[in-house]
Amino acid sequence: MCESNNPAKMASGVLPAQNGGTLESFDSSEFSLISEQPQEEVGMYYSTNSTALQADLMSARFDLSEEEIQRRLFDLAEDNKSLRETLQQSSAVMRTELSSIAAWHNNITTNMATLKVTLQEAQARIQELEQEKEELMRRNKEDEGQTVENAVVSDEDSEYEIIQKKSKDTEALKSQLKEAELNIAALKHKIEEQNLKIETMQNMYEENEKEKTDLKSKLVNQDELNSRVSDLLNQVASAEETNNALKSKVKKLEEQLCSPWNDELLLNHAEEFQEKTNAMQAEHGRITAKLQEQIKSLEGKLASETQAVETLKIKNAEDKKLLSVVQSNYDRVTKILQMQSRKEKQNSDSLDSERQLESRKNMEQIDNLTARLFDYEQRLEESEARVSSLTKELNLAKEDSEQPTILKAQLEVLKIDLDTAILAKETAQEEAVKAQEQLRELQQAQAASASFCSNCGAGNVHGGRGKRRTHKGSESKSSNPEFLICPICQFGFTELHALENHVETCIDKHQ
């Protein structure tokens, strides 16, 4: 038990086993505070065995056989060994828990380093709160002056009223915080709705832009149609000019026909020319009718397109107004959310400071418990050494058979010393059980605080606790209840017959 004072050796998990001078290693993660057999039952078992042994030794006579004394001393040594193993296991488990708590503490410190950036924004709010505090103190003084004028109130009543007032203020602050959270949720919902409206407006704006481009292309086509209409009108004018020219030619031909030429030849030419003029007039009428129809259709299209452009202009102006209103609402909501987030950060900073204080207190209590456990282990070592020395003295007293009176006196002294050693062991065992219970309570409080601090790295605490896995193979190697040790030379055996033979030879050697 000497390496129990060295944390590095204890954390390594190597314990000296007195089995021929060999060393057996155990895994510290295989043990947990909630084992299959509770430590209280083990302590009760050992305490009952030790008390029974003590009662037997106190009620024993001087004619007690050596084998019975040897067997009872062997049982006591085995009980001490098992108690030492349980204490070592509990100390290893406590160190693993301390390492996990230290890792969690490091994670919290890193998270707090990131949160310290928001302190600059919180300073302004702190100043405002200080001003409000001064105002409240001033009002409190005024209220106290009024209460003094009205009636004399005792100190206890005033303290009780102050406590009630503070509790009411805290409840009011909590209600305000809840209302602020609800307002934040409502504002977030409104922001989402505004974002949806903005998206719909953007989609409408894009559609309007597409319609504008289409209208611009249509207006370009309208200009082309207007140019074509003007070209057709020019063609109509040129056709009318040609028609007038042909009419003048016809008149000239008619005048020529009146001259004394060949009447038959002139009649033939006049008929052909008349047919050509009729065909040209029919073609001219058909072309003019088509042009007039095209002009009317183009005028109708132009009027409808101009009306559509006007409606789109009006709609675009309305959309711009609505977009400006939505943008102003969005800016207002973002400002409100920024103010609410600052308040939440300030509240989280205060809660984190309180959690740090609680974690420090828990760490101090854990350190005190570890120191107490080390003290208990040292006391157990001393009691074991004393028991071994008492067994040796008892064996020497048994060897001296020629002096029965001295042997009886020594036996009485050895019984008294053995009783004191057993009482010291029981007290140390009870204190170890109490320390384990306190450690368990502290771990439960630490787990509760870690679950409460879920925004500050709760996943790390579960990762630290996930290391504690059970290994049945290493557990069977580290704790063997069938291993038997000689109380004189501390040599280990697995069979009781071999141990009895060895004890007889060992007694003969030491005589």
Protein Blocks (a to p, Z undefined) as FASTA:
>chain_A
ZZmmpmklmmnopacddehhiacdddfklpcfbdfbdfklmmmmmmmmmmmmmmmmmmpc
fkbcfklmmmmmmmmmmmmmmmmmmmmmmmmmmmmmmmmmmmmmmmmmmmmmmmmmmmmm
mmmmmmmmmmmmmmmmmmmmmmmmmmmmmpccdfklmmmmmmmmmmmmmmmmmmmmmmmm
mmmmmmmmmmmmmmmmmmmmmmmmmmmmmmmmmmmmmmmmmmmmmmmmmmmmmmmmmmmm
mmmmmmmmmmmmmmmmmpccdfklmmmmmmmmmmmmmmmmmmmmmmmmmmmmmmmmmmmm
mmmmmmmmmmmmmmmmmmmmmmmmmmmmmmmmmmmmmmmmmmmmmmmmmmmmmmmmmmmm
mmmmmmmmmmmmmmmmmmmmmmmmmmmmmmmmmmmmmmmmmlmmlmmmmmmmmmmmmmmm
mmmmmmmmmmmmmmmmmmmmmmmmmmmmmmmmmmnopmmmmmmmmmmccdfklmmmmpcf
kbccdfklopacfbfklmmmmmmmmmmmmZZ
